[in-house]
């Protein structure tokens, strides 16, 4: 059976002085407003690491596939 979705991985870094909760909300808003992102399975957004000069988040939304089976780009 052909899968109709594809996991898309993105990593985003923000400054240590940025508001972490606001960053999570902004990332969630971006993902939820893109009609190519599936609601089920639910997109995952979480703080991944405290790097040397940034706080890094991983964003893992599931995207719809087109008829060829290739993933469709998610708009930033």
NORLIN-V540742 format. One record per backbone hydrogen bond with DSSP energy under -1.0 kcal/mol. NH is the residue of the N-H (numbers start at 1). CO is the residue of the C=O. E is the energy in kcal/mol with one decimal. If there is no record, write none. Layout:
nh = (NH & NH)
co = (CO & CO)
e = (E & E)
This chain:
nh = (6 & 8 & 10 & 12 & 14 & 18 & 23 & 24 & 25 & 26 & 27 & 28 & 29 & 30 & 31 & 32 & 33 & 34 & 37 & 38 & 44 & 46 & 48 & 49 & 51 & 55 & 56 & 57 & 58 & 59 & 60 & 63 & 64 & 65 & 66 & 69 & 72)
co = (63 & 61 & 59 & 57 & 55 & 15 & 19 & 20 & 21 & 22 & 23 & 24 & 25 & 26 & 27 & 28 & 29 & 31 & 34 & 62 & 60 & 58 & 56 & 56 & 54 & 14 & 49 & 12 & 46 & 10 & 44 & 6 & 36 & 4 & 70 & 66 & 64)
e = (-2.0 & -2.6 & -2.1 & -2.4 & -2.3 & -1.4 & -2.2 & -2.4 & -2.1 & -2.8 & -2.5 & -2.4 & -2.7 & -2.4 & -2.3 & -2.7 & -1.6 & -1.0 & -1.8 & -3.3 & -1.6 & -2.2 & -3.2 & -1.6 & -2.2 & -3.2 & -2.8 & -3.5 & -2.7 & -3.1 & -3.5 & -3.0 & -2.0 & -1.2 & -2.4 & -1.9 & -1.5)
